[in-house]
Amino acid sequence: MQTDMKNRTVLVTGSTDGIGKETARQLARMGARVLLHGRDAEKGMRVREEICRSTGNDRLQFFAADLSSQKQARKMVADIRKSNDRLHVLINNAGTFEPERRVTEDGLEKTFAVNYLAQFLLSRELLDLMIRSAPARIVNVASIAHVNGTMDWSNLQCERRYEGFDAYAGSKLAVILFTYSLARRLNGTGVTVNCLHPGVIKTKLLRAGFGNFPGKTPEEGARTSAYLASSAEVEGISGKYFEECKAARSSPRSYDQELQEELWRVSDELVEL
């Protein structure tokens, strides 16, 4: 059973391609007001027009920002606040796979910065708006790759050694650790937070990391994100990991509360909150 989305405002990061684009399309089809995000403004406006045409929903707004930049992420938050007095759903979907180590303008390893730290920053910066909009939901896109991830505090930015898949897996473990620690902090606020594995999906990211590895369609990959954003079945459920629209167990490491709290402390310092 689906929640009535017609009076709900939803932000989907990384929604000009792949899973994010299809998530935005599915939610627009449900009648939600959808805030789109991407790095390229021209492409973003094309995607906005395409989704408007295919869904008949013109309540779409686009915001441009490179989420590897904390400055741009914060500007996007300010721009969203100027034109929206409510935010009911935040879907932290934007992600990257970097075969070679790259460093952002903030001096951070790019995979960690985009896949995890941007989720941490946006969730924290938009939280008061979401609490005012409650009941509200945060949906963090993780990956089954997290089972291979570790939190190596001595090499968190991969300065000493870099391997693309290890960086990716570590960033997705961080997403799940953050989801669980945020859920505890949000208890009683009317805002829930859950995370998910979307499946192995044919996207630019899959090609970048794994070549021609077979995968499902972006439409299939968007289903769990759209479900967590809209389903009445998960109203009030928080701090869970989902696969194929069902709660599942994440890796044993992801439930380590000491690890969760240390990551929170380190993240606070890295985004200077």
C-alpha positions, 0 to 999 in steps of 0.5 A: 500500500502506497502513501499519498505522495501528492503533497510530498516533496522528495529530493533525489540526489544523482537523479540525471542518470541510472537508478536515481533518474528512474527513482525520480520518474517513479515518484513523479508518476505517483504525483510527488513534487520531485527535486532533481539533482545532478552536476550538469545543469543543461543535462538536468533541465533535459532530464526534467523535461523528459520526466515531465513528459513521461509522467505528466507531472510538471512539479519538478525542480532541478538543482545543480551541485557537484557533491564532491564539494562541500561548498557546492553541497551547502549551496544546494541546501541553501537553494532548496530552502529558498524555494521549499518550506517542506522536505518529506523525503531525502533519497541519498542516491548519488554515487561514484566508482573511481578506478584511480585515486582522486582528491576533491577540493576539500582534500578528501578521497573522492569515492568516500566524499561522494558516496558517503560524506555527502550523504552525511552532510546533506542529511545533517544540513536538511534535518531541521527542515525534515523534522518540521515536515514530519512524518519524513523519511531519509533513504540512503542507497548503499550496496551489497559490496559493503560486506567487503568494506572496512573502516581503516582509520589509518588509511581512511582517505586511501593515502597509503594505498588505493584500490577502487573496489576497496574504496567503494566497498568501504564507502558503502559500509560507511553509509550503513554505519551512518544509517544505524547511528542516525536512526538512534539519534532520530528516535522520536522526531518523526523522521525515519532513516533506512538504507538499501542495496538496489541490486546489481544494476546496468549503470555508468557506475557498474561499467566504470567499476566492473566493465560489462558485468551483467546487471538488471535495468535501472527501473528495477534498481529504483524499486526499493528506493521508491518503496522506502520513500512511498510505501505505507508498510514502512511508515515508522520503521527506521534503522533497517537495511533492505534488499528487494523491498524487504528488510535484510541483515547487513554485514556483522561489522555494520552493527558495531556501535563503537565503529558507528560512533567513531565514524560519526565523530570523524565525519563531524570533523571532516564536514566541520559541523 
